[in-house]
Amino acid sequence: MKRPGYIWLLATIVAFMYITTLVLVRAKNPEHIQRQAYERWQNGYLVAKNDQQAFVNTSNNKTRPIALSEAQGYGLQLIAKAGEKGWARQADFEKLLNYYLAHRDYVNGRQTYLMAWRQKYNKQGKWVTDHNSATDGDLYIAAALHRAAVVWPSRSAYYQKIERNIATDILRYEYNPTTQTLTVGDWVTKESKYYYLLRTSDVMPDVFDDLYETSHDIQWQIVKDNMLDRLVTLSSQHRTGLVPDFAWAGEKTTSAVKARTVASIHDGDYGANACRVPMMLAQSDDPRAQKVLNKMMRFFSDQYYITAGYSLEGRRLVKYQSNSFSAPIFYAVSCNRNKGYDNLFVSQKYIFSKPVTTKNYYDATLTTLAALEGMN
């Protein structure tokens, strides 16, 4: 029996609506994951110190929180990125910024624009500051200010002024003029045994470019060149291309440190610091950064699954996976989809298979960063 024309028209409309709905759901899914990740991170880790200040809690105990400069920098970056999407307000950003400004470190009696690395409750229940800075935290805070100046242009002059002050104090107090590389903190003086210590995750070519753009200080290009050259040297020493958490950056040589040189048995391995290196290099167009990144990605691409730490020769240090190791890899391949690492893009998506954890600040933060940047 011949069907009336309007039946075919109705069927066509229904089919069109169905296909359109599928397309919209598919298109909206990354945004849903991003929004959900950000909101869980925000609810799980942001703590109001008072009406004007907030910090990122790095402990799993909400009654005994711990603030770190690294975490404050990450928090500022995440809120600036969420602000681009309309999910965060300028007031949210400024509360974290105010906390940083209230906890700046002192060197020889002078208050700097470097953040004191940790605040926590002591045994008497008093909120106290552990002094000395951590270079990675200061770089993250500067990077967040650079982005915020674009997201909220009405305050750009203010944000850029603070960014310039941070840039100046990093070169004044967290810099080795002999090697023209950054030290790991303002506590490292020429007399320190750690004067030539390099944290590989402090090699942030995009951040160095931003600081040069804002400060117009050519020293930032020199820092970028010297630190990238050190990273290339470390990458070339092993077929895997993996780099250690920490290295000795001497006047003429660069090599991984031995176990327990700084903090743990894995100081000379690809561990909890070095796992961020792919994220730090991901968006740089410098050929050296891409060379190091591509060699690492080739190694990871050949792995059946990626675990939470490796020796520089490629031996797994543990059997389990960790978001803090996988999220930077997902972030890196997401920024370089034309490099042929689609298997990594697919395999590392497992980090979004469950809601962002509220019991591990580091995993949650790197996963949220990967979501906001890597799923665009």
Number of C-alpha atoms within 10 A of each C-alpha: 3 4 7 8 8 9 10 11 11 11 11 12 12 12 12 12 12 12 12 12 12 12 12 11 12 11 11 12 13 16 16 12 19 23 18 16 24 26 16 16 23 18 10 20 23 16 17 14 12 10 7 14 19 23 28 27 24 22 18 15 10 12 8 14 18 19 22 25 28 22 25 28 26 23 28 28 23 24 24 27 21 20 19 16 13 12 13 17 14 15 10 16 23 18 20 25 23 14 20 25 17 12 21 19 22 17 14 6 7 8 12 22 23 33 30 27 25 19 19 18 15 11 7 6 9 9 13 11 18 13 18 19 30 23 24 23 23 28 26 23 26 28 22 26 26 24 21 25 18 14 19 15 12 10 13 16 11 12 23 20 14 17 26 22 16 22 24 18 17 22 19 13 20 24 24 20 13 11 17 18 26 27 28 23 23 25 17 20 16 13 7 10 9 17 23 23 24 27 21 26 22 26 28 25 25 19 21 22 18 18 26 19 15 15 19 13 14 12 15 23 17 15 24 23 18 17 23 23 16 23 26 20 17 23 21 16 16 13 13 20 25 30 32 30 25 29 24 19 23 15 10 6 10 20 19 21 20 17 14 11 15 15 9 12 12 23 23 25 29 27 25 17 19 24 26 24 29 26 24 23 26 24 18 18 11 14 10 17 24 18 16 23 25 21 17 20 23 16 14 22 18 11 12 8 14 21 18 19 23 22 17 22 15 18 11 15 15 10 11 11 14 14 26 23 26 29 29 25 29 31 26 28 26 23 19 18 12 9 12 13 19 16 12 24 20 11 15 22 16 13 22 17 9 8 13 24 17 16 14 16 21 17 19 25 28 21 28 27 23 26 26 21 16 22 17 11
